[in-house]
Amino acid sequence: MTELNTERTRRAIVEHTRRLADSAAAAGPTAAVPTAPKWTVTDLVTHVGQTQHWVAEIIERRITDPTQLPTEMAISPADSREWQAWLSKSAQRVAAACSDDALDAPVFNAAGDERSGTRFWMYSMLNEAVIHGFDAASAADQPVDIDADVAAALITNHFAMLTSPTWEMQRPTSAHALRGTGQTLQWLATDTADGWFVERRPEGATWQAATRHATVTVTGPAPSLLLTLTRRLPLTGRETTDINVDGDADLAQHWLDNTAHASD
């Protein structure tokens, strides 16, 4: 599977946050976000900057007890002309918090999986910057460039989240909907040769890095797969002409319909 080293991940958080800030400035504070209909661009910027500062504090303080998580959020600038500097600071802060010394330090992991807390949060922050960067670009009617290796790593993170020990506690409706009787879904990236094989079992969905025959196979470049999985692009239609669906398309659509993240 495609993996990012920690330096690459930290740089990508900063770079995609910069792109988000540029798109947000171009769109303007009151612009609607087509891919997040309940939000304006101001809401988007506030969410990303506050989340980065919040996560940075968790790692900096080496918080392990979820009852001790920060309760105060950073205040976003009232003047949108200050957004770029504010987001640059929040991105740099969370990237610095994810230092090599912190990677395996005791830190709370909200997914409850085998990753260290810092590694969990680092990928979560990369996901926030990339996906919400796409949201900001959509609001500004700008193109988006996501490197294949970044997209592939975030797809792996996506499936890890959906099948993590705490997903059912946090999103029980989603977790229950993803159960099945052995139906399988294969997601294949044409630009990285990665494959993600999902099986829907009565006790819950599982995934593994594999390429196998499946009930439905969805193939395309990793960035397009990522944006489809995160429901930024539809499974089929004009916007996703580089995605191919072979098999039970309704099964793939049902998966997408029931896998919203809390920040969607």
Secondary structure, 3 states (H helix, E strand, C coil): CCCCCHHHHHHHHHHHHHHHHHHHHHHCCCCECCCCCCCEHHHHHHHHHHHHHHHHHHHHCCCCCHHHCCCCCCCCCCCHHHHHHHHHHHHHHHHHHCCHHHCCCCCCCCCCCCCCHHHHHHHHHHHHHHHHHHHHHHHCCCCCCCCHHHHHHHHHHHHHHHCCCCHHHHCHHHHHHCCCCCEEEEEEECCCCCEEEEEEECCEEEEEECCCCCCEEEEECHHHHHHHHCCCCCCCCHHHCCCEEEECHHHHHHHHHCCCCCCC
